[in-house]
Amino acid sequence: MVSVFDLFKIGVGPSSSHTVGPMVAGNRFLDLLEEYLDKDSEGKFYQIDKIRIELFGSLAATGKGHATDTAILLGLLGHSPASIDTTKTSDYLNPIFDQQTLMLAGKHHIDFNYNCDLIWHYDAVLTYHPNALSITAVLTDHSHIRQTYYSVGGGFVLDGNEIYNQNDNQAASDDEVSLLPYPFNSAEELLQQCKEHQLSISQLVLANEQANRDLQTIENYLNDVWQVMQSCVKNGYADDGTLPGGLNVKRRAKSLYEQLSHEHKQAQQLNDSFVAMDWVNLYAIAVNEENANGGKVVTAPTNGAAGIIPAVLHYYRDFINDSDTQGIHRFLLTATAIGSIIKQNASISGAEVGCQGEVGSACAMAAAGLTEILNGTPAQCLNAAEIGIEHNLGLTCDPIEGLVQVPCIERNAMAAVKAINASRLARRGDGTHFVSLDKAIETMKETGEDMHDKYKETARGGLAIHANRIPTANLGVSVNFSQC
């Protein structure tokens, strides 16, 4: 099962699979070099002469818009998604582009020519997953160290060895699950465990988390996640202007915040029963504009869908009486259960199943979390999650020019409102629903398999080619081979 520490990662925008994952891959390659060079010789990074990076499939198709290239380079410089100072990104990267030199792990200068040493394989898709990249280190003795990584969504990264040894890894995983007090791999199993042990979903997930960590560590992390989410909303409506990337999308969160704040002070909202919806829209848009700007966000469960859960949590904080920190914790733990089931049985990767796996999953997670903290039963929580995912089935991932801006930002706002409505519907019933959550997740997986690749984060279909613009993600990168 997926831990809350893994499902909610503190990282950077604009994409968990195309930015956070590749940066993690860069970090992991440094670890591989440390292990290899430490084992085989006394010298370390000074033995590295060159680094070559290759991008495949969706990472190549929309990598420019998602900052995949710079994310890998930042990872190789030694920066990690959770700790990087996003205000200094340009300072970190300038030596690479201005001087064609890369300070590997912050320890060793190597020559690096962006146009030659970073290769975009636009039409090559590796077998295991469409988000693939390879990094090769050439040593001074002309030997090579090479590893292929797969960014499988939500910042999760697997390397070629882990894929090859998947059966052994699964056996080890099964052993770990057996140590948990309340293991589950499906919604049906989760509900049965809750009924048998008279636990809420959040209580059950917390007990499983405590099998590996103490309560204080878990609560501290949940507080950190919530703090980053709140900061992301505030940062999102603190600035206006235009988002980077060339689409010239104007930021709206600041204007929305000023309008709503003014109306609130003037008591213009008192007769508007839907005013909460305006604020939920603001919260989601603020997060996703900050994400598109490359700011600090929480993958929830991905960056492309990062605004939905924070927006619903802010709705709980600002519009529900008696909201408190424990409610925030219960929400996140319940959402973890739903995200874990989806990730195990389908996917949270837009490049694998379309946006139904990102926005759809986040909507389901938020709906279940809100239902729990509003005293819904486990059955009602699962019903809310099913409603959330069912009504996002077939949702394509078609970002214009590969940027996580249009339609991604508004799509988060729509899904946040949908999650709240799903919770309201579920709490009006007794938890029974015609289609089970497990069947809805299975349907999402099958729909993703049937979906044409052009609708899976490649910017080659849907809105990406019908917005009166030429999608630069398909044009490739200008390479002066005479320099190589």
C-alpha positions, -999 to +999 in steps of 0.1 A: +000+000+000+010+036-007+020+056+024+008+092+030+045+101+029+047+088-007+013+099-020+016+135-008+051+147-017+063+182-012+078+192-045+079+218-073+058+226-104+047+222-130+044+184-131+049+155-108+056+130-136+075+154-159+093+177-134+094+161-099+100+125-112+129+135-136+145+156-108+143+125-086+158+104-114+187+129-115+192+125-078+190+087-080+216+087-108+240+106-085+234+079-059+242+053-085+274+070-094+284+073-057+278+036-052+296+025-084+326+048-081+330+042-043+330+005-049+354+003-078+379+030-072+391+056-047+383+086-070+347+096-074+331+122-095+363+135-111+363+102-131+331+114-149+339+130-183+305+134-199+268+131-191+242+122-217+205+125-212+178+109-234+140+115-231+114+092-246+077+092-252+056+117-233+087+131-215+100+141-249+067+152-264+058+176-237+090+179-218+098+214-228+064+227-215+068+207-183+105+218-177+116+181-178+150+191-192+158+216-165+144+193-138+169+166-147+197+190-148+187+204-114+187+169-101+221+162-115+233+194-098+222+179-065+189+197-059+159+177-047+122+186-052+114+190-015+143+213-007+151+233-038+148+271-035+125+277-065+133+314-065+170+306-075+163+281-103+177+304-129+209+310-109+214+273-106+210+267-144+228+297-158+263+281-159+249+252-179+234+275-206+259+304-205+291+285-200+282+249-210+294+235-178+276+214-152+287+210-116+278+174-110+264+169-075+278+203-067+313+186-066+327+182-101+326+204-132+320+187-165+314+201-200+277+199-210+263+211-243+225+213-240+220+209-278+241+178-280+241+161-247+203+161-241+184+141-268+147+142-274+133+109-289+099+122-298+086+091-316+102+065-294+082+050-265+098+024-242+078-007-234+071-003-197+058+033-194+055+063-217+074+085-193+110+072-197+145+087-196+180+074-197+211+089-182+246+079-192+279+088-176+310+085-197+341+079-176+376+091-184+386+055-192+357+055-218+336+030-198+299+039-193+274+039-164+239+040-177+204+037-161+169+040-174+142+055-152+104+055-155+084+084-140+052+066-134+031+095-120+029+114-087+067+118-085+071+080-082+102+067-101+113+032-110+146+022-126+152-006-151+165-030-124+133-025-103+112-033-133+133-064-142+130-076-106+093-068-103+083-103-091+109-102-063+098-067-054+062-078-053+070-107-030+089-083-007+060-059-009+036-087+001+058-094+031+056-058+042+018-056+037+015-087+060+031-067+088+004-040+086-024-044+111-052-037+085-039-045+050-062-038+020-057-038-018-092-028-029-122-007-017-141-039-009-112-051+014-109-016+030-147-015+038-145-050+052-116-041+075-135-010+087-166-030+094-148-059+111-127-037+134-152-008+138-128+018+125-132+048+103-110+049+072-087+075+087-082+055+119-074+024+099-049+042+076-033+059+107-028+025+123-011+011+092+011+042+091+021+036+127+034+002+118+064+020+103+065+054+120+057+069+154+026+091+157+044+123+162+064+119+130+032+112+111+014+142+125+043+164+119+044+154+082+007+159+078+011+194+093+040+201+069+018+190+039-011+213+051+013+242+056+027+239+021-008+237+007-018+269+025+013+287+015+008+276-021-027+292-021-014+324-006+015+326-030-009+319-059-030+350-052-001+372-042+011+378-077-005+387-110+011+390-145+016+363-171+025+326-166+058+315-182+060+293-213+048+314-242+010+310-240+007+344-223-019+331-199-028+358-175-029+349-138-064+353-124-061+343-087-050+377-074-079+395-091-104+369-080-091+372-044-095+410-044-130+408-059-142+382-033-125+400-004-141+433-014-175+417-018-172+401+016-163+434+033-192+451+015-216+423+026-225+417-011-221+379-006-248+375+021-276+367-003-254+344-025-258+308-015-231+298-039-204+321-027-184+292-013-181+279-049-163+312-059-138+307-031-132+270-040-125+281-076-101+307-062-082+282-040-078+257-069-068+283-094-043+298-070-025+265-064-024+256-101-012+290-112+016+287-086+023+252-099+024+264-135+049+291-123+072+264-110+065+271-073+064+249-043+034+225-043+022+192-029+016+164-053-019+155-045-016+129-060+000+147-089+010+183-097-014+185-126-042+179-101-025+196-072-052+222-066-082+200-059-074+186-025-061+220-011-092+237-025-115+213-007-095+215+025-097+253+024-135+249+019-135+228+051-114+253+070-134+284+059-170+272+054-175+243+079-181+250+115-158+234+141-130+227+115-097+218+132-063+203+126-074+168+134-100+171+107-073+181+082-053+150+093-083+127+090-090+141+055-055+134+043-054+099+057-087+090+041-076+105+008-045+084+011-065+052+012-084+061-020-052+072-038-035+040-027-063+018-041-063+038-074-025+036-078-024-001-071-052-011-094-051+015-122-028+046-125-025+082-114-004+091-145-018+113-172+007+098-197-007+064-190-045+068-187-052+104-194-063+132-171-089+108-155-060+093-137-049+127-123-079+150-119-102+120-116-082+104-088-078+137-069-115+144-072-122+109-057-097+114-029-110+148-020-146+136-020-138+107+003-117+129+026-144+155+030-171+129+036-151+114+064-145+147+083-182+155+079-190+123+098-197+101+068-195+064+072-167+044+055-194+032+030-204+068+023-167+078+018-163+051-008-195+061-025-183+097-027-150+085-042-169+064-067-190+094-077-159+116-080-140+092-103-171+080-123-178+114-135-143+120-147-140+088-167-126+094-202-111+127-193-082+133-217-048+149-209-044+174-237-023+204-224-018+231-250+018+233-260+026+208-232+021+235-205+002+227-173-020+257-179-049+253-204-071+234-196-054+222-165-059+252-142-096+255-147-100+217-147-088+217-111-114+242-101-142+223-117-131+190-101-128+206-066-165+217-069-174+183-082-157+166-052-177+187-028-209+178-046-200+141-047-196+142-009-230+159-005-246+133-027-230+104-008-239+118+026-276+120+015-275+082+010-266+052+031-234+043+012-248+019-013-241+026-049-249+008-081-213+008-094-187+000-068-155+021-064-135-010-075-155-013-107-151+024-114-113+021-110-112-009-132-132+010-158-108+039-156-079+016-162-096+000-192-106+033-206-070+045-203-058+014-222-083+021-250-075+058-251-054+070-281-019+080-272-025+115-285-048+121-255-022+110-230+000+141-222+016+143-256+000+176-268-009+159-301-047+158-297-077+175-283-074+211-272-037+209-277-042+211-315-074+231-316-064+263-299-053+283-330-016+278-322+011+255-335+020+230-307+057+236-302+060+203-283+058+185-316+084+206-334+114+193-315+145+212-304+168+230-328+201+212-327+233+224-344+249+191-350+281+209-361+287+216-324+283+180-314 
